[in-house]
Amino acid sequence: MNGVSDNLLNVRSWIGALILLNGALSAQAGIVLAPSSVVANNMGNTTQLDRAYNQVHLSHTYTSGATDFDAFLAQGVTHNSVPGSSRWQSSNNITTGAIDFDLGGAYRIDRIVMWDGGFLNLEDVNSLTILISDVSNFATSSTLGTINLGNPGVLVLDTARTHQLFNLSSASGRYVRLQINSNQGALRSSLAEFAFDAVAIPEASSFAQVSLMMFICALLPALRSRRATHRDKLVQTS
């Protein structure tokens, strides 16, 4: 029976390993994440929306979904607000509204980093509510938080705008909504650059399949040992 006990112990060890694996996925370091596409935008565009996350005017670039978030910001990343192409601008006379993004997969969002436009501070977003959802129409969603960027107080061209970092209420989903509540007083709103601190969430089916395979691999030796023990007993009694 020792063999059976040992193998059952192995099963318990594998179960413990699965628990640790799940914990490790939750605790892993965040990566820099930019949207993969725009799902909806009710604020219109004077300039292209992808200018708010295309990295063109950042002093350092990243690989979305791969670069370590904290290590990236530790480089002292700045944004050049001088070129006219350095920001997204809404349609004229539209200052509030919602923009929905597809992240390209399920992620847990923990923080958002933002750079403002500097000399166009009256257009810069002031108050922003961030939501996350598993569905693109946001029929159900979680609020990550409302942030206030404040007035940057710089009315000159700036080639090295520093970032603002905001902690959010961690939640997971594939789609993110930026609900722009107010700007600094202009007749349209703008976003210079933003990115998320995120952790990829494995698909539930994939994680379940891996877990099941690991459990079966751990259980098989115990079943074989028990069958062999039963067979030996039959031999002894015959």
TAWONOR-V325637 format. One record per backbone hydrogen bond with DSSP energy under -0.5 kcal/mol. NH is the residue of the N-H (numbers start at 1). CO is the residue of the C=O. Records with the same first field share a line. If there is no record, write none. Layout:
NH: CO  CO
This chain:
5: 1
6: 2
7: 3
8: 4
9: 5
10: 6
11: 7
12: 8
13: 9
14: 10
15: 11
16: 12
17: 13
18: 14
19: 15
20: 16
21: 17
22: 18
23: 19
24: 20
25: 21
26: 22
27: 23
28: 24
31: 198
32: 67
33: 196
36: 102
37: 102
39: 100
40: 100
42: 98
46: 89
47: 89
51: 48
52: 49
53: 50
54: 50
58: 55
59: 78
64: 62
65: 32
66: 63
67: 63
69: 30
72: 68
73: 69
74: 70
75: 72
76: 73
79: 161
80: 57
81: 79  158
86: 83
88: 191
90: 189
91: 43
93: 187
94: 91  187
97: 180
99: 178
100: 40
101: 176
102: 37
103: 101  174
107: 173
108: 199
109: 107  171
110: 108  197
111: 197
112: 166
113: 195
114: 164
115: 193
119: 117
120: 117
121: 118
123: 120
124: 120
125: 190
126: 182
127: 182
128: 147
129: 179
130: 145
131: 177
132: 142
133: 175
138: 135
142: 132
144: 130  142
145: 130
147: 128
149: 126
152: 150
155: 153
161: 79
164: 114
166: 112
168: 110
169: 144
170: 168
171: 109
173: 107
174: 133
175: 133
176: 101
177: 131
178: 99
179: 129  177
180: 97  178
181: 127  179
182: 127
184: 122  124
186: 122
189: 94
190: 123
191: 88
192: 115
193: 115
194: 52
195: 113
196: 33
197: 111
198: 31  196
199: 108
201: 106
202: 200
207: 203
208: 204
209: 205
210: 206
211: 207
212: 208
213: 209
214: 210
215: 211
216: 212
217: 213
218: 214
219: 215
220: 216
221: 217
222: 218
223: 219
224: 220
225: 221
226: 222
227: 223
228: 224
229: 225
230: 226
231: 227
232: 228
233: 229
234: 230
235: 231
236: 232
237: 233
238: 234
